[in-house]
Amino acid sequence: MSDREERIEARLRERLKPSFMQLLNESHLHVGHAGAATGLGHFSLLIESQQFANLSMLERHRLVYDALGDLMFTDIHALKIQARSKP
């Protein structure tokens, strides 16, 4: 796991206390894409947290973006999110 992935996961664990999280670095699928030229990563996130209970998809995504904060500008170019509440 890269330092970038460790920073992202640590921030999400600290802020959202997920019961399950899977972060996949999909940057290799975007080689040649204009966004890839910046060096920032393309990621796919599956995250489950009690904090998402009774929230809309948009509200869940906002929680993820808020948790990541500055990493959205320094480490991440694109982020695909699946945010679920713990049943």
N, C-alpha and C positions, 0 to 999 in steps of 0.2 A: 504494500500500500504506500502511495506517495505521501509526502508531507502535506500536499494540498488536500488530499482525501482525508487525512488524519485531522486537519484543521476543521474541515467541513463536518465530519462526523462528531468531533468533540463539541463543536458549537451546538449542533442539533441535540446531542445527548444532554448537554448541560441545560439547555433552555426548554426542550420539549419532553424530556424524560420518556423516550419511546420504549414500548415493550418489544418492538421489533423494528429493525431498520436495515435496509439494503441500499447501499449507494454504489452505483455502477458508473465507472468512468468510460464514457462512450466517445471520447475525443478521437480515437483512431478511426471512427466511422465518418468523421467530418474533415479529414485531411483534404486540403484544397478549398474548403469553404472559407469565405471571407472572414468569418468570425474566428476561425482557427488560427489565422495569421497573427492575432493578438497574443497568442500563447495561453489564453484563458481556456478553461475546460468545458466540455459538454458532458453533463451528468444526467443520470436517471435515478430517481429516488423513490423508494417504496418505504413508507414510514407509518407506523401505527402508534397512536398515543391517546391516552385518556383525555388529553387536552383538546382533542378534536371533537369530542362528544357534543352533539346538538349544534354543530356548526355547519354552514354551507361549504361547498367546495371552495368558493372564493375566500371565505374566512379562514379555512384551513391553509390555503396557499399563502395568504397574508401572514399567518403565524410562522410558516416556514421561512418566508422572505425576511420577516422581522428578526427571527432567530439568527439567520445567516448574516444580517447586517452588511457590513463593509465587504464581506467575502463575495457578495454578489458583484462587486466592482473590481476586486483584486484577484479573484481566483476562478470565478464562474462566468462563462459566456452564455451558456444555455442550461436550463434545468427543467427536466420533465418530472412532474410530481404526481405521485399517487399517495394521498394522505387519508388514512382510515382511522376511525375511532376504535378503541378496544371494545369488543363485544362484552 
